[in-house]
Amino acid sequence: MGTILASSIISDIRIDTLDEDASNYRLTDLEILKMINNAQRFVVQHVPKANVVNDPWKLAAGILQTIPAGCIELVSVDFNMGTDGITQGAPIRIIEKEELDLLKPDWPTDTASATVQLYMFNDKDPTHFYVYPPQPATGQGYVRGPCSKSPTDIATTATAISIDDIFQSPLYHHACFQIYSMETDAYAPQKALAHYNACVTEIGRKDLIMKSYSPNQKPGQGA
């Protein structure tokens, strides 16, 4: 959770986009606030660690597990937390599924236990993972580990941003990108491109940099 108010970012955006005349705003505060919320989701989508929760959650029976509701990507599974969710247990190690398949081909049908020893994760399926040994049909265990969570929308301009303050500048740049992508000024596409590239550079995702920009592209869509 950040401490920077949305109103502060909106003020900077209005200066950049020359929309400072309160008697004749082109965009309302609520319209810009919606863009900042879009920017928060963009940042977390591409930098999962930007909004992480680390709470215990109960596992399901068997080997296939789903991350907690509201989360969008698993970061890691670190500890067992007993069958009550509050009892600190043993650490959990990650292993490649192919490695466990080779070492113990019958692992999916091995004796069930509420205590997890190993987990397997495929980044192509970020909301699921496997555990070993399988969880029992009843009395499943809890585990604890960080998961990336979709940020809570900022409700009002007097509300702080939902992600860490270090992302203030990327939020500003992405909101400006959205604004310029809607404008018809001859220089708007260049300004949109500059702000988008500044955003993705600051979040460490240079692979998302656009070489060109078309107003027909949706905000956040690459070239």
C-alpha positions as CSV (number, residue, x, y, z in Angstrom):
1,M,0.0,0.0,0.0
2,G,1.3,3.4,-1.0
3,T,1.1,6.7,0.8
4,I,1.0,9.1,-2.3
5,L,-2.5,10.4,-2.9
6,A,-4.1,10.0,-6.3
7,S,-4.7,13.8,-6.3
8,S,-0.9,14.4,-6.4
9,I,-0.5,12.2,-9.5
10,I,-3.5,13.8,-11.1
11,S,-2.0,17.3,-10.5
12,D,1.2,16.2,-12.3
13,I,-0.8,14.7,-15.2
14,R,-2.8,17.9,-15.7
15,I,0.4,19.9,-15.9
16,D,1.9,17.5,-18.5
17,T,-1.3,17.4,-20.6
18,L,-2.0,21.2,-20.3
19,D,-5.3,20.5,-18.6
20,E,-5.0,22.8,-15.6
21,D,-7.9,25.2,-16.1
22,A,-10.3,24.0,-13.4
23,S,-13.2,25.9,-15.1
24,N,-12.8,24.0,-18.3
25,Y,-11.2,20.6,-17.7
26,R,-11.0,18.3,-20.7
27,L,-11.0,15.3,-18.4
28,T,-12.6,15.1,-14.9
29,D,-10.6,13.9,-11.9
30,L,-12.7,10.7,-11.9
31,E,-11.8,10.0,-15.6
32,I,-8.1,10.4,-14.8
33,L,-8.5,8.3,-11.7
34,K,-9.8,5.5,-13.8
35,M,-6.7,5.8,-16.0
36,I,-4.5,5.6,-12.9
37,N,-6.3,2.4,-11.8
38,N,-5.7,1.0,-15.3
39,A,-2.1,1.9,-14.9
40,Q,-1.9,0.1,-11.5
41,R,-3.2,-3.1,-13.2
42,F,-0.7,-2.7,-16.0
43,V,2.2,-2.4,-13.6
44,V,1.1,-5.4,-11.5
45,Q,0.5,-7.5,-14.7
46,H,4.0,-7.0,-15.8
47,V,5.7,-6.7,-12.4
48,P,3.9,-9.2,-10.2
49,K,6.0,-8.3,-7.1
50,A,4.5,-4.8,-7.3
51,N,1.5,-6.0,-5.2
52,V,2.1,-9.0,-3.1
53,V,0.1,-10.7,-0.3
54,N,1.6,-13.3,2.0
55,D,-1.1,-15.0,4.0
56,P,-1.8,-18.6,4.8
57,W,-4.3,-20.5,2.7
58,K,-5.9,-23.9,2.8
59,L,-4.9,-26.5,0.2
60,A,-7.3,-28.7,-1.7
61,A,-7.4,-32.5,-1.6
62,G,-4.9,-34.2,-4.1
63,I,-2.0,-32.7,-5.9
64,L,-3.4,-29.8,-8.0
65,Q,-3.7,-26.6,-6.1
66,T,-5.1,-23.1,-6.8
67,I,-3.7,-19.8,-5.5
68,P,-6.0,-17.8,-3.2
69,A,-9.0,-15.9,-4.6
70,G,-8.1,-12.5,-5.9
71,C,-4.5,-13.4,-6.7
72,I,-3.2,-13.5,-10.2
73,E,0.2,-15.2,-10.0
74,L,2.1,-17.4,-7.5
75,V,5.5,-16.1,-6.4
76,S,6.5,-19.0,-4.2
77,V,5.2,-21.5,-1.6
78,D,7.5,-21.1,1.5
79,F,6.1,-22.8,4.6
80,N,3.6,-25.3,6.0
81,M,1.2,-23.7,8.4
82,G,-0.4,-26.8,10.0
83,T,-4.1,-27.8,9.6
84,D,-5.2,-24.6,11.4
85,G,-3.5,-22.0,9.3
86,I,-1.6,-20.6,12.3
87,T,0.9,-23.3,13.3
88,Q,4.3,-22.5,11.8
89,G,5.6,-25.7,10.1
90,A,8.5,-26.9,8.0
91,P,9.8,-25.0,4.9
92,I,8.7,-26.2,1.4
93,R,11.1,-26.7,-1.5
94,I,10.5,-26.2,-5.1
95,I,11.3,-28.9,-7.6
96,E,10.9,-29.3,-11.4
97,K,8.0,-31.7,-12.2
98,E,10.2,-33.6,-14.7
99,E,12.8,-34.2,-12.0
100,L,10.2,-35.6,-9.6
101,D,8.6,-37.7,-12.4
102,L,12.0,-39.3,-12.9
103,L,12.9,-39.8,-9.3
104,K,9.5,-41.0,-8.1
105,P,7.2,-41.8,-11.0
106,D,4.3,-42.8,-8.7
107,W,4.4,-39.5,-6.7
108,P,0.8,-38.4,-7.7
109,T,-0.6,-41.5,-6.0
110,D,1.8,-41.7,-3.0
111,T,0.5,-41.7,0.5
112,A,-1.3,-38.4,1.3
113,S,-0.1,-36.0,4.0
114,A,-1.2,-32.6,5.2
115,T,2.5,-31.6,5.3
116,V,3.9,-30.5,2.0
117,Q,7.5,-31.3,1.2
118,L,7.8,-30.1,-2.4
119,Y,5.9,-28.0,-4.9
120,M,6.0,-27.7,-8.6
121,F,5.1,-24.6,-10.6
122,N,4.7,-23.9,-14.3
123,D,4.9,-20.2,-15.2
124,K,2.6,-20.9,-18.2
125,D,-0.1,-21.6,-15.6
126,P,0.5,-19.0,-12.9
127,T,-2.6,-19.6,-10.9
128,H,-2.0,-23.3,-10.2
129,F,0.8,-25.5,-8.8
130,Y,1.3,-29.1,-7.7
131,V,2.3,-30.4,-4.2
132,Y,4.0,-33.5,-3.0
133,P,2.9,-35.5,-1.2
134,P,-0.8,-35.3,-2.2
135,Q,-3.1,-33.6,0.3
136,P,-5.6,-35.9,2.1
137,A,-9.3,-36.0,1.4
138,T,-10.0,-34.3,4.7
139,G,-7.9,-32.3,7.1
140,Q,-5.9,-30.7,4.4
141,G,-3.0,-28.5,5.4
142,Y,-2.4,-24.7,5.1
143,V,0.6,-23.2,3.4
144,R,2.1,-19.7,3.3
145,G,3.8,-17.9,0.5
146,P,3.7,-14.7,-1.5
147,C,1.2,-14.3,-4.3
148,S,0.7,-11.4,-6.7
149,K,-2.7,-9.8,-6.2
150,S,-4.7,-7.5,-8.5
151,P,-4.5,-4.0,-7.0
152,T,-7.5,-2.5,-5.3
153,D,-8.9,0.3,-7.3
154,I,-8.3,3.8,-5.9
155,A,-11.7,4.9,-4.8
156,T,-11.3,8.7,-4.6
157,T,-8.7,11.4,-5.4
158,A,-8.1,11.7,-1.7
159,T,-7.1,8.0,-1.5
160,A,-3.5,6.7,-1.6
161,I,-2.3,4.6,-4.5
162,S,-2.7,0.8,-3.9
163,I,0.8,-0.2,-4.8
164,D,4.1,1.0,-3.5
165,D,5.1,4.6,-3.8
166,I,8.1,3.7,-6.0
167,F,5.7,3.1,-8.8
168,Q,4.3,6.7,-8.7
169,S,6.3,7.7,-11.8
170,P,5.2,4.6,-14.0
171,L,1.6,5.3,-13.0
172,Y,1.9,8.9,-14.1
173,H,3.5,8.0,-17.4
174,H,1.0,5.3,-18.2
175,A,-1.9,7.6,-17.4
176,C,-0.4,10.2,-19.7
177,F,0.0,7.6,-22.3
178,Q,-3.7,6.8,-22.1
179,I,-4.6,10.4,-22.4
180,Y,-2.4,11.2,-25.4
181,S,-3.5,8.0,-27.1
182,M,-7.1,9.5,-27.3
183,E,-6.1,12.9,-28.5
184,T,-6.0,14.1,-32.1
185,D,-3.2,16.6,-31.9
186,A,-0.5,15.9,-34.5
187,Y,2.1,15.4,-31.7
188,A,-0.1,13.2,-29.5
189,P,1.1,9.9,-30.9
190,Q,4.8,10.9,-30.2
191,K,3.9,12.0,-26.7
192,A,2.0,8.8,-26.1
193,L,4.9,6.7,-27.2
194,A,7.4,8.6,-25.0
195,H,5.2,8.2,-21.9
196,Y,4.6,4.5,-22.6
197,N,8.3,3.7,-23.1
198,A,9.2,5.7,-20.0
199,C,6.6,3.6,-18.0
200,V,7.9,0.2,-19.2
201,T,11.6,1.3,-18.8
202,E,11.0,2.4,-15.2
203,I,9.3,-0.9,-14.3
204,G,12.2,-2.8,-15.8
205,R,10.4,-4.2,-18.8
206,K,12.4,-2.9,-21.7
207,D,11.1,-5.9,-23.7
208,L,7.8,-4.0,-23.9
209,I,9.3,-0.9,-25.5
210,M,7.4,0.2,-28.6
211,K,9.3,1.5,-31.6
212,S,6.3,3.1,-33.1
213,Y,2.8,3.9,-32.0
214,S,-0.6,4.0,-33.7
215,P,-3.6,5.7,-32.2
216,N,-5.6,2.6,-33.1
217,Q,-3.7,0.6,-30.5
218,K,-5.4,0.0,-27.2
219,P,-3.6,1.5,-24.1
220,G,-0.8,-0.9,-23.1
221,Q,-0.7,-2.8,-26.4
222,G,2.7,-3.2,-28.0
223,A,3.6,-2.4,-31.6
